[in-house]
Amino acid sequence: MKRYSAWSLFQEGLGGQKGWRPAWRAAAPKARYDAIIIGGGGHGLATAYYLARNHGLTNVAVLERGWIGGGNSGRNTTIIRSNYYYPQSIALFELALTLYEKLSIDLNFNVMFSQRGLIIAGNSRHDMETIARLIGAMRLLGVDVEEITVDEIKRAVPALDCSPRARFPVFGGYRQKRAGTARHDAVVWGYARAADALGVDIIENCAVTGFEKSASGRVQAVETSRGRIACDKAAIVVAGHSSVLAEAAGFRLPVTSYALQAFVTEPVKPVLDVVCWTLATGVYVSQSDKGGLVFGGGLDLYPSYAQRGNLPIGASVVGTLAEQFPGFGRIRLLRQWAGIVDVVHDSSPIIDETPVPGLYMNCGWGTGGFKAIPAGGWLLAHQIATGKPHDIGAPFSLNRFRTGALIDEAAGAGIAH
Ligand SMILES: Cc1cc2nc3c(=O)[nH]c(=O)nc-3n(C[C@H](O)[C@H](O)[C@H](O)COP(=O)(O)OP(=O)(O)OC[C@H]3O[C@@H](n4cnc5c(N)ncnc54)[C@H](O)[C@@H]3O)c2cc1C
C-alpha cells in the first residue's frame, strides 16, 4: 500500500497523478476464511482491522450487502464524546476516544477528528442537579468534564437563546473539551484501506442470508447472495438489522430497531465552533467543515425498518432547533435522512459470543455507536481471536439480560445514548 504523505502527494504531482491505486481491492470471495465479519460499517471494518493488526489473523473477510459505510456509519451526525455515567461505559467510551485521538496516524488516513468540544446546556434546576451528579461521577473516573455558567455558554454559543424568557431557558451546563466530530466516511474508508493492506478481503454486494452449523451446533459456513463461504468463526456486526440475522442463526435478541433522523442545512459562514446539545429537548447541532449545520434529535417512536423517518419527529426536531437558535430559523434545510438503529433496554451495546458457538456479535449501539467504532472493533476482535472477552468488553455480555446486571445508561446519563 502506498503511504499517504506530503511527499507522496508531491511525487504524484510531478508524475501527473497517475500512480494512485484504489484504496482497497474489490476482492472476490474465497471458499473459506478463518473469520467472516458480516457488515461493512465502521464496527465491522474496525473488527477486521484489529483482528489483523492486533492478533495477526489475516485470512478474514468483511461481507457487506451494499457498499461499505452505506448503513449508519455513513448516516450519522459524527459526534464523538465519552460523557457517560457508569464506570463500565466510561471505560468503553474512553477507550474509543483515546483510539480516535491517534486514529489518523494509525490508519494513515485523515479522519478529520476535530476536538472542538461539546457543550450540554441544562434547561431547569432539575437538569442542573442531574448535571452536578453526572460531573461528579465522570470526574471521579477521569473524564475531562467541567461545569459552566450561563455566561460561559453565551460566550461559547452566541447563537443559543439564553434569555430568561426563552422557550427553553438555560440554567448552566457542562463541557467536555476532548469531545468533537470526525468525518464519518473517512473513518469507514480509513479502516477499509488499512484492513485491506493487511490482507483482509472486503466484499461488497454480498448479503448474508443464513448460517450453516455443524452437528455440534457450531457455525461452519455462511450462506450469501454470492454462494456458500466456509469459516471457523463469524461475527454479526449489522447494527439495525441484528435481530434479522440473529433469527437466521436461530436465536432472539433483546433489540428493537427504530429509525433515527438527521438533517443538514445549506452551508453558511462559521457560526458554531462547538457541538451543542440541550437536555430538555435532546436536540443537538454542530457545524460541518463545509458550513452546513448538522443536527438531530430523538428516535421515531415506533419500531421500523423504513430508512426515511417520519414527518412529526422531523418537524419537531427542526422546530425545536429554530426555537432554541432563533437565527438558524432563516437558514434553508438542505437534506433530511434516517438510519435504522438497534436499541437495547438498558441503552448499552452487546459485544459477545452468541448462543451459537463460533458466532459472535457487536450490536445495540442505538443512537451512539459512531463514537465507539474503534473500541467496538478492538474489543470484538479480542474476543474472536482469544475466545475470551476483553476486561472492558466483559460487562457488555448477552448474559446480563439473564443476570440482571444491566448498565442503564438512559437512566444514568439522562441522555438516550
Ligand atoms: C441519523 C443518525 C445519527 C447518528 N448520530 C450519531 C452520532 O452523532 N454519534 C454517534 O456516536 N453515533 C451516532 N449514530 C449511531 C451510529 O451511526 C451507529 O451506532 C454506528 O454507525 C453503527 O455502526 P455499525 O458499523 O455497527 O453499523 P452500520 O454502519 O449500520 O453497518 C452495518 C452494515 O451491515 C450491513 N448489513 C446489514 N445486513 C446485512 C446482511 N444480511 N449481510 C451483509 N451485510 C449486512 C449494512 O448494509 C451496513 O452497511 C447515529 C445514527 C443515525 C442513524
The ligand as an SDF file (V2000), in Angstrom:
LIG
                    3D

 53 58  0  0  0  0  0  0  0  0999 V2000
  -29.1870    9.7080   11.9520 C   0  0  0  0  0  0  0  0  0  0  0  0
  -28.1670    9.0960   12.8450 C   0  0  0  0  0  0  0  0  0  0  0  0
  -27.3450    9.9110   13.6230 C   0  0  0  0  0  0  0  0  0  0  0  0
  -26.4000    9.3400   14.4610 C   0  0  0  0  0  0  0  0  0  0  0  0
  -25.5370   10.1640   15.1240 N   0  0  0  0  0  0  0  0  0  0  0  0
  -24.5540    9.6310   15.8750 C   0  0  0  0  0  0  0  0  0  0  0  0
  -23.5910   10.4840   16.4900 C   0  0  0  0  0  0  0  0  0  0  0  0
  -23.6250   11.7140   16.3420 O   0  0  0  0  0  0  0  0  0  0  0  0
  -22.6300    9.9220   17.2440 N   0  0  0  0  0  0  0  0  0  0  0  0
  -22.5640    8.5590   17.4310 C   0  0  0  0  0  0  0  0  0  0  0  0
  -21.6870    8.1130   18.1660 O   0  0  0  0  0  0  0  0  0  0  0  0
  -23.4190    7.7210   16.8030 N   0  0  0  0  0  0  0  0  0  0  0  0
  -24.4100    8.2190   16.0330 C   0  0  0  0  0  0  0  0  0  0  0  0
  -25.2970    7.3890   15.3930 N   0  0  0  0  0  0  0  0  0  0  0  0
  -25.1890    5.9300   15.5820 C   0  0  0  0  0  0  0  0  0  0  0  0
  -24.0980    5.3310   14.7220 C   0  0  0  0  0  0  0  0  0  0  0  0
  -24.2010    5.8050   13.3990 O   0  0  0  0  0  0  0  0  0  0  0  0
  -24.1720    3.8040   14.7370 C   0  0  0  0  0  0  0  0  0  0  0  0
  -24.2650    3.3320   16.0700 O   0  0  0  0  0  0  0  0  0  0  0  0
  -22.9170    3.2010   14.1110 C   0  0  0  0  0  0  0  0  0  0  0  0
  -22.6350    3.7890   12.8770 O   0  0  0  0  0  0  0  0  0  0  0  0
  -23.1040    1.7150   13.9500 C   0  0  0  0  0  0  0  0  0  0  0  0
  -22.0370    1.2210   13.1770 O   0  0  0  0  0  0  0  0  0  0  0  0
  -22.0750   -0.2590   12.6390 P   0  0  0  0  0  0  0  0  0  0  0  0
  -20.8230   -0.4930   11.9080 O   0  0  0  0  0  0  0  0  0  0  0  0
  -22.4130   -1.1740   13.7750 O   0  0  0  0  0  0  0  0  0  0  0  0
  -23.3640   -0.2820   11.7000 O   0  0  0  0  0  0  0  0  0  0  0  0
  -23.6010    0.1990   10.2020 P   0  0  0  0  0  0  0  0  0  0  0  0
  -22.7360    1.3280    9.8360 O   0  0  0  0  0  0  0  0  0  0  0  0
  -25.0800    0.3670   10.0460 O   0  0  0  0  0  0  0  0  0  0  0  0
  -23.1000   -1.0390    9.3680 O   0  0  0  0  0  0  0  0  0  0  0  0
  -23.8050   -2.2550    9.3160 C   0  0  0  0  0  0  0  0  0  0  0  0
  -23.7100   -2.7720    7.8950 C   0  0  0  0  0  0  0  0  0  0  0  0
  -24.2730   -4.0850    7.8480 O   0  0  0  0  0  0  0  0  0  0  0  0
  -24.7930   -4.2500    6.5610 C   0  0  0  0  0  0  0  0  0  0  0  0
  -25.7160   -5.3850    6.5800 N   0  0  0  0  0  0  0  0  0  0  0  0
  -26.9650   -5.4560    7.1060 C   0  0  0  0  0  0  0  0  0  0  0  0
  -27.4910   -6.6740    6.8900 N   0  0  0  0  0  0  0  0  0  0  0  0
  -26.5580   -7.3880    6.2070 C   0  0  0  0  0  0  0  0  0  0  0  0
  -26.5190   -8.7100    5.6860 C   0  0  0  0  0  0  0  0  0  0  0  0
  -27.5460   -9.5360    5.8220 N   0  0  0  0  0  0  0  0  0  0  0  0
  -25.4080   -9.1250    5.0420 N   0  0  0  0  0  0  0  0  0  0  0  0
  -24.3480   -8.2890    4.8620 C   0  0  0  0  0  0  0  0  0  0  0  0
  -24.3340   -7.0120    5.3460 N   0  0  0  0  0  0  0  0  0  0  0  0
  -25.4260   -6.5750    6.0050 C   0  0  0  0  0  0  0  0  0  0  0  0
  -25.4640   -2.9130    6.2710 C   0  0  0  0  0  0  0  0  0  0  0  0
  -25.6460   -2.7150    4.8900 O   0  0  0  0  0  0  0  0  0  0  0  0
  -24.4840   -1.9290    6.8880 C   0  0  0  0  0  0  0  0  0  0  0  0
  -23.5820   -1.3900    5.9480 O   0  0  0  0  0  0  0  0  0  0  0  0
  -26.2790    7.9240   14.5530 C   0  0  0  0  0  0  0  0  0  0  0  0
  -27.0980    7.1010   13.7780 C   0  0  0  0  0  0  0  0  0  0  0  0
  -28.0290    7.6760   12.9050 C   0  0  0  0  0  0  0  0  0  0  0  0
  -28.8920    6.7780   12.0810 C   0  0  0  0  0  0  0  0  0  0  0  0
  1  2  1  0
  2  3  1  0
  2 52  2  0
  3  4  2  0
  4  5  1  0
  4 50  1  0
  5  6  2  0
  6  7  1  0
  6 13  1  0
  7  8  2  0
  7  9  1  0
  9 10  1  0
 10 11  2  0
 10 12  1  0
 12 13  2  0
 13 14  1  0
 14 15  1  0
 14 50  1  0
 15 16  1  0
 16 17  1  0
 16 18  1  0
 18 19  1  0
 18 20  1  0
 20 21  1  0
 20 22  1  0
 22 23  1  0
 23 24  1  0
 24 25  2  0
 24 26  1  0
 24 27  1  0
 27 28  1  0
 28 29  2  0
 28 30  1  0
 28 31  1  0
 31 32  1  0
 32 33  1  0
 33 34  1  0
 33 48  1  0
 34 35  1  0
 35 36  1  0
 35 46  1  0
 36 37  1  0
 36 45  1  0
 37 38  2  0
 38 39  1  0
 39 40  1  0
 39 45  2  0
 40 41  1  0
 40 42  2  0
 42 43  1  0
 43 44  2  0
 44 45  1  0
 46 47  1  0
 46 48  1  0
 48 49  1  0
 50 51  2  0
 51 52  1  0
 52 53  1  0
M  END
$$$$
